[in-house]
Amino acid sequence: MTRRDTDTPDGRVPNEIPRVIDGGRTGPRRARSGRVPQWAVDEYLGHNQEQHSWRSPSATPPKRRKGKASRVKKVRRRLPRRFAVGLGIALVAALYVAPWALHRILPPVAYSASAAAPPAGVEASDKPLGTPPQVVASDMYRLQQAPDAEQSLMAFDPCRPIHFAVSGQSRLPGAASAIKEAVAEISSATGLQFIDDGETAEKPSDRRLSYQPDTYGKRWAPVLIAWSSPGEEPDLAGDVAGLGGGQPRKSSSSPWVYVTGQVQLDTPQVAEMMLRPNGADITRGLVMHELAHVLGLDHVNDPTQLMYSEANLAAPLGDGDRAGLARVGQGECVKGL
């Protein structure tokens, strides 16, 4: 006995399927409900069946993205960390290098013999007040050029003391001691004698007068060591931690002679220097470097010297530095100025 099974998913009438009730050949597989689905009919008739990955155990499962995504996240976390470490190293290097990467020489303010000047020979002695030390011979120093190209050495008069005063005291712990130590070491290396005039209200200026009788009396103005900042002095912007230069004068019959000068220190950068374990040494080296400019030394290309433009300011004076400082301590005595 045969029958038609119309209970298919799409409602089509399949081919007649013989079905034996009492044994022998069985019909297509049925669901528990007794229905014969289309895929069972196709299976029974031997028709090709489309493979369905949701039904076939041999279907390739989709790739899991969890592991890959987690690896990407790890890489993204590592990159900022490595960058941060590199940036940290760069910042540390910058803290130790940038504050004294450059030192600029203040242009000299030269005056003619007709400019106002103190009485000739004030505080002048008959002979040099000190003697430069014997040093190792070295040509690793440079002298600043005098306005007169035929004058080989322009220096302070060694027969009279060099006064200095500090302006805009920063009150940084140890800074005042660093300045005094720097002056003492420069004095020892040149034989020139310095006198500390204490603090002054004078502000640094590119057109500073070398003779200010209303402020300092009838003598040459002292060397001005001024605490400043990029806001007050634009030339201190960036990596410039200090400025220094001498102010020469001459009479009708004398050579060009330094009579005063000024040093400007970048207070914010020096404050950072002083926070380091060797901050006082660095500050002292900075002041020595700028005072050497005041006395007539120029920059050199030897990185082992303090007068190198990017010098290690915590290092001691080099042989070239000492030779140059001893040379500027041998200037000519000029009583007529």
PEPE-V946033 format. One record per helix or strand. SS is the DSSP state (alpha for helix, beta for strand). FROM is the first residue (numbers start at 1). TO is the last residue. If there is no record, write none. Layout:
ss->SS from->FROM to->TO
ss->SS from->FROM to->TO
This chain:
ss->alpha from->38 to->45
ss->alpha from->66 to->100
ss->beta from->102 to->105
ss->beta from->111 to->111
ss->beta from->142 to->143
ss->beta from->156 to->156
ss->beta from->162 to->167
ss->alpha from->175 to->190
ss->beta from->194 to->200
ss->alpha from->213 to->216
ss->beta from->223 to->228
ss->alpha from->234 to->236
ss->beta from->240 to->249
ss->beta from->257 to->266
ss->alpha from->267 to->274
ss->alpha from->279 to->295
ss->beta from->297 to->298
ss->beta from->300 to->300
ss->beta from->308 to->308
ss->alpha from->319 to->328
